[in-house]
Amino acid sequence: MHASMSKMLRPQRVRLHPYVEEAVAKRLSAHCASTGIPASSVIEAALRQYLDGTSDKTLILRLLNRLARAEVRTQRDLEVLSEAFGVWVRVWFAQVPAMDGAAKELARRTAESRYARFVEQVAERFSGRERFLDDLPREVLADEVELEKISVESPEARGPTDPADG
């Protein structure tokens, strides 16, 4: 009865006959001799990693793809902010008339207080409470597929990526 129980606990094994290059076979033999691990265990572990997509190379490529997408979003954000600043400067110059004398001094003092308030608002937004990009409509920033990828990705979540990512 004991022998039949041990058979039930062990998964069924199948013999494979793959062909590999002689140099790879020699490296496998040398590795197995130095570590004492059977060749079938090394091959099975390698196949599992390959088929499950959990090899270091695969995980690094996934991370690089994620970082590349984040870099593209960052570049897009920078371009949006640059354009917004350019528009703001044009509107500001269009609204500010040329002045002389006492009106010029009053305008200078008013401009300094406005600038101080502007710096306060930029510092407040930069501290993370709100972002200019959050004020823009979502469709301007990304399509639904990209938004889904963004929402699924987080530093602690490491799941399968779409097949196009590799």
Rosetta constraint file for C-alpha pairs under 8 A:
AtomPair CA 1 CA 5 HARMONIC 6.34 0.50
AtomPair CA 2 CA 6 HARMONIC 6.41 0.50
AtomPair CA 3 CA 7 HARMONIC 6.39 0.50
AtomPair CA 4 CA 8 HARMONIC 6.40 0.50
AtomPair CA 5 CA 9 HARMONIC 6.45 0.50
AtomPair CA 6 CA 10 HARMONIC 6.36 0.50
AtomPair CA 7 CA 11 HARMONIC 7.82 0.50
AtomPair CA 20 CA 24 HARMONIC 6.49 0.50
AtomPair CA 20 CA 25 HARMONIC 6.51 0.50
AtomPair CA 21 CA 25 HARMONIC 6.38 0.50
AtomPair CA 22 CA 26 HARMONIC 6.21 0.50
AtomPair CA 23 CA 27 HARMONIC 6.27 0.50
AtomPair CA 24 CA 28 HARMONIC 6.14 0.50
AtomPair CA 25 CA 29 HARMONIC 6.18 0.50
AtomPair CA 26 CA 30 HARMONIC 6.13 0.50
AtomPair CA 27 CA 31 HARMONIC 6.06 0.50
AtomPair CA 28 CA 32 HARMONIC 6.10 0.50
AtomPair CA 28 CA 39 HARMONIC 6.92 0.50
AtomPair CA 29 CA 33 HARMONIC 6.06 0.50
AtomPair CA 29 CA 39 HARMONIC 7.23 0.50
AtomPair CA 30 CA 34 HARMONIC 6.17 0.50
AtomPair CA 31 CA 35 HARMONIC 6.10 0.50
AtomPair CA 32 CA 36 HARMONIC 5.32 0.50
AtomPair CA 32 CA 37 HARMONIC 5.09 0.50
AtomPair CA 32 CA 38 HARMONIC 5.95 0.50
AtomPair CA 32 CA 39 HARMONIC 6.04 0.50
AtomPair CA 32 CA 42 HARMONIC 7.97 0.50
AtomPair CA 33 CA 37 HARMONIC 7.42 0.50
AtomPair CA 37 CA 41 HARMONIC 6.78 0.50
AtomPair CA 37 CA 42 HARMONIC 7.04 0.50
AtomPair CA 38 CA 42 HARMONIC 6.65 0.50
AtomPair CA 39 CA 43 HARMONIC 6.13 0.50
AtomPair CA 40 CA 44 HARMONIC 5.93 0.50
AtomPair CA 41 CA 45 HARMONIC 6.08 0.50
AtomPair CA 42 CA 46 HARMONIC 6.18 0.50
AtomPair CA 43 CA 47 HARMONIC 6.09 0.50
AtomPair CA 44 CA 48 HARMONIC 6.13 0.50
AtomPair CA 45 CA 49 HARMONIC 6.25 0.50
AtomPair CA 46 CA 50 HARMONIC 6.16 0.50
AtomPair CA 47 CA 51 HARMONIC 5.95 0.50
AtomPair CA 48 CA 52 HARMONIC 5.74 0.50
AtomPair CA 49 CA 53 HARMONIC 5.76 0.50
AtomPair CA 49 CA 54 HARMONIC 5.03 0.50
AtomPair CA 49 CA 55 HARMONIC 5.19 0.50
AtomPair CA 50 CA 54 HARMONIC 6.74 0.50
AtomPair CA 50 CA 55 HARMONIC 6.34 0.50
AtomPair CA 53 CA 58 HARMONIC 5.98 0.50
AtomPair CA 53 CA 59 HARMONIC 7.55 0.50
AtomPair CA 54 CA 58 HARMONIC 6.21 0.50
AtomPair CA 54 CA 59 HARMONIC 6.24 0.50
AtomPair CA 55 CA 59 HARMONIC 6.28 0.50
AtomPair CA 56 CA 60 HARMONIC 6.02 0.50
AtomPair CA 57 CA 61 HARMONIC 6.12 0.50
AtomPair CA 58 CA 62 HARMONIC 6.23 0.50
AtomPair CA 58 CA 166 HARMONIC 7.99 0.50
AtomPair CA 59 CA 63 HARMONIC 6.26 0.50
AtomPair CA 60 CA 64 HARMONIC 6.10 0.50
AtomPair CA 61 CA 65 HARMONIC 6.11 0.50
AtomPair CA 61 CA 166 HARMONIC 7.30 0.50
AtomPair CA 62 CA 66 HARMONIC 6.22 0.50
AtomPair CA 62 CA 161 HARMONIC 7.14 0.50
AtomPair CA 62 CA 165 HARMONIC 7.08 0.50
AtomPair CA 62 CA 166 HARMONIC 7.23 0.50
AtomPair CA 63 CA 67 HARMONIC 6.12 0.50
AtomPair CA 64 CA 68 HARMONIC 6.03 0.50
AtomPair CA 65 CA 69 HARMONIC 6.30 0.50
AtomPair CA 65 CA 165 HARMONIC 6.40 0.50
AtomPair CA 66 CA 70 HARMONIC 6.28 0.50
AtomPair CA 67 CA 71 HARMONIC 6.10 0.50
AtomPair CA 68 CA 72 HARMONIC 6.31 0.50
AtomPair CA 69 CA 73 HARMONIC 6.34 0.50
AtomPair CA 70 CA 74 HARMONIC 6.13 0.50
AtomPair CA 71 CA 75 HARMONIC 6.12 0.50
AtomPair CA 72 CA 76 HARMONIC 6.19 0.50
AtomPair CA 73 CA 77 HARMONIC 6.11 0.50
AtomPair CA 74 CA 78 HARMONIC 6.19 0.50
AtomPair CA 75 CA 79 HARMONIC 6.26 0.50
AtomPair CA 76 CA 80 HARMONIC 6.21 0.50
AtomPair CA 76 CA 141 HARMONIC 7.94 0.50
AtomPair CA 77 CA 81 HARMONIC 6.19 0.50
AtomPair CA 77 CA 133 HARMONIC 7.35 0.50
AtomPair CA 78 CA 82 HARMONIC 6.06 0.50
AtomPair CA 79 CA 83 HARMONIC 6.13 0.50
AtomPair CA 80 CA 84 HARMONIC 6.09 0.50
AtomPair CA 81 CA 85 HARMONIC 6.07 0.50
AtomPair CA 81 CA 132 HARMONIC 7.97 0.50
AtomPair CA 81 CA 133 HARMONIC 7.97 0.50
AtomPair CA 82 CA 86 HARMONIC 6.18 0.50
AtomPair CA 83 CA 87 HARMONIC 6.18 0.50
AtomPair CA 84 CA 88 HARMONIC 6.12 0.50
AtomPair CA 85 CA 89 HARMONIC 6.19 0.50
AtomPair CA 86 CA 90 HARMONIC 6.32 0.50
AtomPair CA 87 CA 91 HARMONIC 6.20 0.50
AtomPair CA 88 CA 92 HARMONIC 6.02 0.50
AtomPair CA 89 CA 93 HARMONIC 6.14 0.50
AtomPair CA 90 CA 94 HARMONIC 6.17 0.50
AtomPair CA 91 CA 95 HARMONIC 6.26 0.50
AtomPair CA 92 CA 96 HARMONIC 6.29 0.50
AtomPair CA 93 CA 97 HARMONIC 7.98 0.50
AtomPair CA 99 CA 103 HARMONIC 6.30 0.50
AtomPair CA 99 CA 104 HARMONIC 5.28 0.50
AtomPair CA 100 CA 104 HARMONIC 5.12 0.50
AtomPair CA 101 CA 105 HARMONIC 6.90 0.50
AtomPair CA 102 CA 106 HARMONIC 6.40 0.50
AtomPair CA 103 CA 107 HARMONIC 6.04 0.50
AtomPair CA 104 CA 108 HARMONIC 6.15 0.50
AtomPair CA 105 CA 109 HARMONIC 6.39 0.50
AtomPair CA 106 CA 110 HARMONIC 6.11 0.50
AtomPair CA 107 CA 111 HARMONIC 5.85 0.50
AtomPair CA 108 CA 112 HARMONIC 6.22 0.50
AtomPair CA 109 CA 113 HARMONIC 6.43 0.50
AtomPair CA 110 CA 114 HARMONIC 6.13 0.50
AtomPair CA 111 CA 115 HARMONIC 5.92 0.50
AtomPair CA 112 CA 116 HARMONIC 6.14 0.50
AtomPair CA 113 CA 117 HARMONIC 6.27 0.50
AtomPair CA 114 CA 118 HARMONIC 6.06 0.50
AtomPair CA 115 CA 119 HARMONIC 6.16 0.50
AtomPair CA 116 CA 120 HARMONIC 6.29 0.50
AtomPair CA 117 CA 121 HARMONIC 6.23 0.50
AtomPair CA 118 CA 122 HARMONIC 6.21 0.50
AtomPair CA 119 CA 123 HARMONIC 6.10 0.50
AtomPair CA 120 CA 124 HARMONIC 6.09 0.50
AtomPair CA 121 CA 125 HARMONIC 6.17 0.50
AtomPair CA 122 CA 126 HARMONIC 5.92 0.50
AtomPair CA 123 CA 127 HARMONIC 6.08 0.50
AtomPair CA 124 CA 128 HARMONIC 7.34 0.50
AtomPair CA 124 CA 129 HARMONIC 6.86 0.50
AtomPair CA 124 CA 130 HARMONIC 7.83 0.50
AtomPair CA 125 CA 129 HARMONIC 5.62 0.50
AtomPair CA 125 CA 130 HARMONIC 4.97 0.50
AtomPair CA 125 CA 131 HARMONIC 5.75 0.50
AtomPair CA 125 CA 132 HARMONIC 7.80 0.50
AtomPair CA 126 CA 130 HARMONIC 7.49 0.50
AtomPair CA 126 CA 131 HARMONIC 7.19 0.50
AtomPair CA 130 CA 134 HARMONIC 7.09 0.50
AtomPair CA 131 CA 135 HARMONIC 7.09 0.50
AtomPair CA 132 CA 136 HARMONIC 7.16 0.50
AtomPair CA 136 CA 140 HARMONIC 6.96 0.50
AtomPair CA 136 CA 141 HARMONIC 7.60 0.50
AtomPair CA 137 CA 141 HARMONIC 7.21 0.50
AtomPair CA 138 CA 142 HARMONIC 6.37 0.50
AtomPair CA 138 CA 143 HARMONIC 7.93 0.50
AtomPair CA 139 CA 143 HARMONIC 5.91 0.50
AtomPair CA 139 CA 144 HARMONIC 7.93 0.50
AtomPair CA 142 CA 146 HARMONIC 5.97 0.50
AtomPair CA 142 CA 147 HARMONIC 6.23 0.50
AtomPair CA 143 CA 147 HARMONIC 6.27 0.50
AtomPair CA 144 CA 148 HARMONIC 6.08 0.50
AtomPair CA 145 CA 149 HARMONIC 6.38 0.50
AtomPair CA 146 CA 150 HARMONIC 6.13 0.50
AtomPair CA 147 CA 151 HARMONIC 6.12 0.50
AtomPair CA 148 CA 152 HARMONIC 6.16 0.50
AtomPair CA 149 CA 153 HARMONIC 6.08 0.50
AtomPair CA 150 CA 154 HARMONIC 7.78 0.50
AtomPair CA 152 CA 157 HARMONIC 7.86 0.50
AtomPair CA 153 CA 157 HARMONIC 6.30 0.50
AtomPair CA 153 CA 158 HARMONIC 7.55 0.50
AtomPair CA 154 CA 158 HARMONIC 7.71 0.50
AtomPair CA 161 CA 165 HARMONIC 6.48 0.50
AtomPair CA 161 CA 166 HARMONIC 7.97 0.50
AtomPair CA 162 CA 166 HARMONIC 7.65 0.50
